[in-house]
Amino acid sequence: MAGMRESAFFVTLFLIVNAAAAMVASLIPEGAQAFEDPGDPANTLIYLALFAVATALVLLLIVMRRDFFLRAVMAAAMLVAVTATLFIPLYAFTGAFIPALAASGGGALALVGGSFLSRSVAVRNLAALVLCAGAAALIGASLSPLPAAMLLVLLAAYDYWAVRGSGHMMRLAEGVGASRLPLMLVLPSDDEAYTDTIMGLGDIAVPGLLTVSAYYHLSGAAGHFAWSHAAVAAAVAAGGALGALMLMRSLGDEPAPGLPWINGGALLGLLASYPLLFPLL
């Protein structure tokens, strides 16, 4: 069972990332999403297929002991994702494409490179959180709540199977952890050295995309109040945080799948709040 310090640390970061992701997504203009129709359930299967291909590639590199290629591929993907995350607000506020792109690229290089070279837990976690918020914002803005909810259900089932069934999630976590890239949250010790890993970024980004989806796509819907979309998003985030608390209080010596708990809480938050704030018919 995780202690109060670990639980408070993760839940605080979980809520911060959810809020940051929603704010970043709100700056994405209409028509800039990954899909022309964000409400198409087939979009869920596309993201699921991309996730499966990426996971298989990472596992293949780990099994083949291609550590250099693993780090290179993951670092490149992270640089692109963090650059996109920083670019969205910079371009929204400045309107200058080239300067915003240059600044976001430089910031991404500093964050990802710094997290790889430095042993500071603060630098590592900052890069991880920026990456996490960006992933949740970009995917959540491309999926309306129904496809997003479907994706959460499918990924929760996959996470359970990968941990309790095949067990390949443990191999994946070990290989990614050895790369020293900021793909997991680390609880800082008093001397800022590396210490216990608390959660993988997927445990925040996946439920966070439903928060973003509710905030982004329900903003134009006819709710009972002007702030109905924000209330639903807050309920989703609160439900995910509650699920995370229940997960951490139930942890034992054996690894446990996080998404069934956290995604389940986020989905319950959506189901409990939407009928109260939006007309069902």
TADA-V444283 format. One line per field, one symbol per residue. psi: psi as a letter, one per 20 degrees, with the letter a starting at -180 (. if undefined). A space follows every 50 residues. Layout:
# TADA-V444283
psi: ???
This chain:
# TADA-V444283
psi: pqrhggghgghghghgggggghgghiipqpijrhqhniiohhhghghggg ggggghgggghghikmgghghgghgghhggghghghhghghhhhjogghg ggghggggggggghhhhqjphggghggghgggggggggghiiprhghghg hggghgggggghghehjihggggggghhijqmjqppoqahjkrpbppgqq hhighghhhhgggggghihjqnrhrhjghhggghhggggggghgghghii pbhqqqphhhgghggghhgghhhghhiqph.
